[in-house]
């Protein structure tokens, strides 16, 4: 059996669908399963059992001998949440418990780290283990992910294969429930459909003009392909970036959304909310050489192609992956 945590969420549910397409239905799905907005994410998915997050660790200890692999995608991901205790419990302690069970029972593990660990990018965006202790994340979410990465690298007892994937800006189907935390493409689509215009954040940084802030956007279909490849290929254990490897502007993103909708562009700018302004990343770009070096060869979807697929085949039809 294969475990997927965060299975009812955005990335987790896409991974479940991907595994189903690979003929794998012997899945243990872990999540809260109480948010009604997430229910469609698991409709028509094949799996063996759903287990509430609060009950999973006890179940896992008792049934570890039946588990082949764990995809630990579940986490508290709200970058506007500042209660450190929540992140310590869900992103650090919970993941440590999963790691220990995997180590004792020799179960492979892929877990979700984050590009939020890189902070303002003072030390670049290279997934070099030597730099992990120097990183200064901008919020408790990023710190919790970096805290676990640092902990993992110091362990004498580890799963037979493990990797922490530093997800960059992920977009794609099954994020309908995420509200404010959904991708900019999701919000762009709805703004354009409702009133024809698209509002982007102004720049509050002298080196960037409005809308020319750059992020590394990765399509969720590419991301789950890497997750699965890791579980099959099992290269050198460690931390790996997972972005497209190419930073693009928010203007590019907005233009791509208008093009996918075949609508005339009408882009305006609003101030970045003050609660995130001093923690706002103006540039992220994953160095993907490490993943390539261990043998992953599939190209990543160009932004415009990813947006078109997302808008035409999912957002416009309310379909799920």
Secondary structure, 3 states (H helix, E strand, C coil): CEEEECCCCHHHHHHHHHHHHCCCCCEEEEECCCCHHHHHHHCCCCCCEEEEHHHHHHHHHHHHHHCCEEEECCCCCCCCCCCHHHHHHHHHHHHHHHHHHHHHHCCEEEEEEEHHHHCCCCCCCCCCHHHHHHCCCCCHHHHHHHHHHHHHHCCCCCCCCEEEEEECEEECCCCCCCHHHCCHHHHHHHHHHHHCCEEEECCCCCCCCCCCCEECEEEHHHHHHHHHHHHHHCCCCEEEEECCCCCEEHHHHHHHHHHHHCCCCCEEEECCCHHHHCCCCCECCCCCHHHHHCCCCCCCCCHHHHHHHHHHHHHCCCCCC
